[in-house]
Amino acid sequence: MAQMLLLSRKAACNAHGQDSSYFLGWQEYEKNPYDPSTNPTGIIQMGLAENQLSFDLIESWLERHPDAAGLRRDGALVFRELALFQDYHGLPHFKKALANFMGQLRGNKVELQWRNLVLTAGSTSANETLIFCLAEPGEAFLLPTPYYPGFDRDLKWRTGAEIVPIHCSSSNGFRITNRAVEKAYQQARKQGLSVKGILVTNPSNPLGTSLTHAELRTLLDFALAKDIHLISDEIYSGTAFAGSPAFVSVLEAMRAHPLNVDLADRVHVVYSLSKDLGLPGFRVGALYSANPEVVAAATKMSSFGLVSSQTQFLLAALLSDNGFTARYVVENKKRIAERHGRLVEGLRRAGVECLDSNAGLFCWVDMRHLLLADTFEGEMELWRKVVYEVGLNISPGSSCHCDDPGWFRVCFANMSAETLDVAMQRLQDFVASSSRCGGRGARGLPRGPISFARWMVGLSSSRDRQWSERGY
């Protein structure tokens, strides 16, 4: 009798994306994490887009509102009420507060209806839920490159959907053009894929830029012309701190479109409190849609990833304090801008530039001049050097499906200012040493190509070794 497989093909396949260098860098960091006192030579985590800059503001609010944190209403304990079963529609007063907060982040230029919100356990769940509701297995969504590496997991692994890249180039600052979108659409058709929609992040992860009015109009027009959906992941909407173009939600752009009525059923927004409030551990996300069928189906799906009643109760009180949220948004953006400037200045001192950006918790950094070879193997060689010898975990552009080798995403808000300064000093020393070695390329790299597969074989786990040998 044949031995029964322990895992289903779905669970055992590599489509999860865990073998991406984006996640491998995290694993290396966890083996040797930097600590200024106990491990000053460890790896500094610059691959995690986490906002730790404004915790004190929320902690101060919690101290002033003990009833919310203590699960009390007007001094009376509501523990039993919250501990009992809640249906998957969510607490109305929390959904109302969340809808108002989302409107506040959009300058109150659009009014969000709380009944159009579906609560999910973070934006990961929201994105997967939308793909599940909109696409059959084997159907495709178009995504502009570079894009968040986790989408290979979130959008594809359990839904069976496919991703077709919209190839954007550094030559125009990675802006989305109608030509690029049409080319991706036709490529999908050549592959025999039915295109169900486009998914964008606005502001962009990993670019840290906001979509222009022209880009939004291109996407809306294209969705109408091809009779497809448009999903805008706006998880970083509250981080847009300055510059041009200012953040504009797809909901605002849709409202200004002459065919906004025809667009209403096909435009959907994803949001989470993980980035703006720095609460990824609370697992609070949402999708917003004016399409009643999408809302009904997504609400059923949300039963697989609910937000706890206790969390909803606490955050309903916090988000309903409009005075606090207004002050928080302003101060949080100010702190992000200051930290962004600190990173950009540190990079420049090292002779490294980055894409002009005005949002997010990271910069899209141009290290093409440090490559030994202008290839993705050259990019991985440089990445390996930065992780293992410089001690910085940054995310290579290839993990984000960037078409141009040599770009890296570097995060700045998940650490103290002092740790960021240490990271920048390490990078400056690295680049200076590389320059002293003479010629193009990073310190200590051999003057010939290193096989990417050979390097991957050198990683410790057998799983990584198998991945390399398959040529992925």
ChimeraX attribute file (.defattr): number of C-alpha atoms within 10 A of each C-alpha:
attribute: neighborCount
match mode: 1-to-1
recipient: residues
	/A:1	3
	/A:2	4
	/A:3	5
	/A:4	6
	/A:5	8
	/A:6	8
	/A:7	9
	/A:8	8
	/A:9	9
	/A:10	12
	/A:11	12
	/A:12	11
	/A:13	11
	/A:14	15
	/A:15	16
	/A:16	19
	/A:17	19
	/A:18	15
	/A:19	16
	/A:20	21
	/A:21	21
	/A:22	24
	/A:23	18
	/A:24	16
	/A:25	23
	/A:26	19
	/A:27	13
	/A:28	16
	/A:29	22
	/A:30	14
	/A:31	10
	/A:32	15
	/A:33	21
	/A:34	19
	/A:35	13
	/A:36	12
	/A:37	7
	/A:38	9
	/A:39	11
	/A:40	13
	/A:41	15
	/A:42	20
	/A:43	26
	/A:44	24
	/A:45	27
	/A:46	25
	/A:47	23
	/A:48	21
	/A:49	21
	/A:50	22
	/A:51	24
	/A:52	18
	/A:53	21
	/A:54	19
	/A:55	13
	/A:56	10
	/A:57	16
	/A:58	16
	/A:59	11
	/A:60	10
	/A:61	15
	/A:62	16
	/A:63	11
	/A:64	11
	/A:65	15
	/A:66	12
	/A:67	18
	/A:68	22
	/A:69	18
	/A:70	16
	/A:71	19
	/A:72	16
	/A:73	13
	/A:74	8
	/A:75	11
	/A:76	10
	/A:77	13
	/A:78	16
	/A:79	14
	/A:80	9
	/A:81	12
	/A:82	16
	/A:83	11
	/A:84	9
	/A:85	10
	/A:86	13
	/A:87	10
	/A:88	19
	/A:89	17
	/A:90	20
	/A:91	17
	/A:92	13
	/A:93	16
	/A:94	23
	/A:95	24
	/A:96	19
	/A:97	21
	/A:98	27
	/A:99	21
	/A:100	21
	/A:101	22
	/A:102	22
	/A:103	17
	/A:104	19
	/A:105	21
	/A:106	18
	/A:107	13
	/A:108	13
	/A:109	14
	/A:110	17
	/A:111	15
	/A:112	21
	/A:113	15
	/A:114	17
	/A:115	16
	/A:116	19
	/A:117	26
	/A:118	27
	/A:119	31
	/A:120	30
	/A:121	22
	/A:122	26
	/A:123	25
	/A:124	20
	/A:125	25
	/A:126	30
	/A:127	25
	/A:128	22
	/A:129	26
	/A:130	24
	/A:131	28
	/A:132	20
	/A:133	17
	/A:134	19
	/A:135	20
	/A:136	15
	/A:137	13
	/A:138	15
	/A:139	20
	/A:140	26
	/A:141	29
	/A:142	22
	/A:143	23
	/A:144	26
	/A:145	25
	/A:146	26
	/A:147	24
	/A:148	20
	/A:149	22
	/A:150	18
	/A:151	19
	/A:152	19
	/A:153	17
	/A:154	21
	/A:155	26
	/A:156	23
	/A:157	19
	/A:158	16
	/A:159	20
	/A:160	18
	/A:161	23
	/A:162	23
	/A:163	21
	/A:164	19
	/A:165	23
	/A:166	25
	/A:167	22
	/A:168	21
	/A:169	17
	/A:170	13
	/A:171	8
	/A:172	9
	/A:173	12
	/A:174	18
	/A:175	19
	/A:176	22
	/A:177	18
	/A:178	16
	/A:179	12
	/A:180	17
	/A:181	22
	/A:182	14
	/A:183	15
	/A:184	21
	/A:185	23
	/A:186	14
	/A:187	15
	/A:188	21
	/A:189	13
	/A:190	10
	/A:191	9
	/A:192	12
	/A:193	19
	/A:194	17
	/A:195	25
	/A:196	20
	/A:197	24
	/A:198	26
	/A:199	23
	/A:200	22
	/A:201	25
	/A:202	27
	/A:203	28
	/A:204	25
	/A:205	28
	/A:206	27
	/A:207	29
	/A:208	24
	/A:209	28
	/A:210	27
	/A:211	23
	/A:212	18
	/A:213	16
	/A:214	14
	/A:215	15
	/A:216	22
	/A:217	18
	/A:218	16
	/A:219	22
	/A:220	24
	/A:221	17
	/A:222	19
	/A:223	19
	/A:224	15
	/A:225	9
	/A:226	13
	/A:227	14
	/A:228	18
	/A:229	24
	/A:230	25
	/A:231	24
	/A:232	23
	/A:233	25
	/A:234	24
	/A:235	25
	/A:236	24
	/A:237	25
	/A:238	24
	/A:239	27
	/A:240	29
	/A:241	24
	/A:242	14
	/A:243	13
	/A:244	14
	/A:245	14
	/A:246	17
	/A:247	27
	/A:248	22
	/A:249	25
	/A:250	24
	/A:251	24
	/A:252	15
	/A:253	17
	/A:254	20
	/A:255	15
	/A:256	11
	/A:257	15
	/A:258	9
	/A:259	13
	/A:260	15
	/A:261	11
	/A:262	12
	/A:263	24
	/A:264	16
	/A:265	16
	/A:266	21
	/A:267	24
	/A:268	22
	/A:269	26
	/A:270	25
	/A:271	28
	/A:272	29
	/A:273	23
	/A:274	21
	/A:275	21
	/A:276	26
	/A:277	22
	/A:278	20
	/A:279	17
	/A:280	18
	/A:281	10
	/A:282	16
	/A:283	20
	/A:284	25
	/A:285	27
	/A:286	27
	/A:287	29
	/A:288	27
	/A:289	25
	/A:290	19
	/A:291	15
	/A:292	12
	/A:293	12
	/A:294	22
	/A:295	20
	/A:296	14
	/A:297	16
	/A:298	26
	/A:299	20
	/A:300	14
	/A:301	21
	/A:302	21
	/A:303	15
	/A:304	13
	/A:305	18
	/A:306	21
	/A:307	22
	/A:308	19
	/A:309	20
	/A:310	18
	/A:311	17
	/A:312	23
	/A:313	20
	/A:314	19
	/A:315	22
	/A:316	20
	/A:317	18
	/A:318	21
	/A:319	21
	/A:320	17
	/A:321	14
	/A:322	15
	/A:323	9
	/A:324	14
	/A:325	19
	/A:326	14
	/A:327	11
	/A:328	17
	/A:329	19
	/A:330	13
	/A:331	16
	/A:332	22
	/A:333	21
	/A:334	16
	/A:335	16
	/A:336	25
	/A:337	20
	/A:338	13
	/A:339	20
	/A:340	23
	/A:341	13
	/A:342	16
	/A:343	24
	/A:344	21
	/A:345	15
	/A:346	21
	/A:347	20
	/A:348	13
	/A:349	14
	/A:350	18
	/A:351	14
	/A:352	19
	/A:353	18
	/A:354	19
	/A:355	17
	/A:356	16
	/A:357	22
	/A:358	26
	/A:359	29
	/A:360	34
	/A:361	28
	/A:362	28
	/A:363	26
	/A:364	24
	/A:365	24
	/A:366	19
	/A:367	19
	/A:368	22
	/A:369	14
	/A:370	21
	/A:371	22
	/A:372	23
	/A:373	21
	/A:374	15
	/A:375	15
	/A:376	19
	/A:377	20
	/A:378	24
	/A:379	26
	/A:380	24
	/A:381	23
	/A:382	23
	/A:383	24
	/A:384	20
	/A:385	18
	/A:386	20
	/A:387	19
	/A:388	16
	/A:389	16
	/A:390	21
	/A:391	24
	/A:392	27
	/A:393	29
	/A:394	24
	/A:395	29
	/A:396	29
	/A:397	30
	/A:398	23
	/A:399	21
	/A:400	24
	/A:401	17
	/A:402	24
	/A:403	17
	/A:404	18
	/A:405	22
	/A:406	25
	/A:407	23
	/A:408	27
	/A:409	27
	/A:410	24
	/A:411	26
	/A:412	30
	/A:413	26
	/A:414	20
	/A:415	17
	/A:416	13
	/A:417	15
	/A:418	10
	/A:419	18
	/A:420	22
	/A:421	14
	/A:422	16
	/A:423	23
	/A:424	22
	/A:425	17
	/A:426	18
	/A:427	22
	/A:428	20
	/A:429	14
	/A:430	19
	/A:431	19
	/A:432	15
	/A:433	14
	/A:434	18
	/A:435	15
	/A:436	9
	/A:437	14
	/A:438	10
	/A:439	11
	/A:440	15
	/A:441	24
	/A:442	23
	/A:443	22
	/A:444	12
	/A:445	17
	/A:446	11
	/A:447	11
	/A:448	9
	/A:449	13
	/A:450	16
	/A:451	13
	/A:452	17
	/A:453	16
	/A:454	12
	/A:455	15
	/A:456	17
	/A:457	18
	/A:458	13
	/A:459	13
	/A:460	9
	/A:461	10
	/A:462	11
	/A:463	12
	/A:464	17
	/A:465	17
	/A:466	13
	/A:467	16
	/A:468	19
	/A:469	13
	/A:470	8
	/A:471	8
	/A:472	10
